[in-house]
């Protein structure tokens, strides 16, 4: 990882920013909720043996994102709610993927 540390750092910044920003606009909320669950699991496994770390916070992040995944929050008054009928009506592969992700 050290030879590509700068690339790894930028990718982490972009993923964390997207995980925080995309649910605010409501675009592909289910997909980004699953990405957030995967990231919370990865972080919790990496700090599992750290002294003084509150492990319950990672469980709470996982549960909060699973809740966002379960209730599909973007479908009410967000971009998913506006664009989802168009995606469902379309027969394209990307449209079906976005309909599943919303």
C-alpha positions, -999 to 999 in steps of 0.1 A, spaced: 0 0 0 29 24 6 39 29 -30 3 40 -39 -4 58 -6 -15 90 -23 -39 72 -46 -53 52 -16 -58 84 4 -76 102 -24 -98 71 -31 -107 70 6 -116 107 6 -138 103 -25 -156 73 -11 -162 88 23 -174 121 7 -198 102 -16 -211 81 12 -220 113 31 -232 135 2 -251 111 -20 -278 102 6 -284 139 11 -295 144 -25 -312 109 -25 -295 94 -55 -289 56 -54 -294 56 -16 -295 18 -13 -263 13 -31 -244 39 -10 -260 25 22 -244 -9 13 -211 8 6 -213 26 39 -220 -8 57 -189 -23 39 -168 6 49 -180 5 86 -172 -32 87 -137 -27 73 -130 1 97 -144 -18 127 -123 -49 119 -91 -27 115 -96 -11 149 -109 -41 167 -79 -45 191 -73 -8 197 -74 2 233 -99 28 242 -119 24 210 -157 24 214 -167 -6 193 -204 0 197 -201 31 175 -193 10 145 -222 -13 152 -245 18 153 -231 30 120 -238 -4 104 -273 -5 118 -281 30 107 -269 23 72 -288 -10 71 -319 10 81 -313 35 52 -310 5 29 -342 -11 42 -365 19 40 -350 34 7 -350 69 20 -343 86 -13 -377 76 -28 -396 104 -9 -389 140 -22 -354 132 -34 -338 123 -68 -346 86 -65 -382 95 -61 -382 117 -92 -360 95 -114 -372 60 -103 -404 60 -125 -383 68 -155 -358 41 -147 -385 15 -142 -402 25 -175 -370 22 -194 -356 -11 -207 -319 -2 -206 -294 -21 -185 -282 10 -166 -318 21 -160 -326 -13 -144 -294 -11 -123 -303 24 -111 -338 13 -102 -324 -15 -81 -299 9 -65 -325 34 -56 
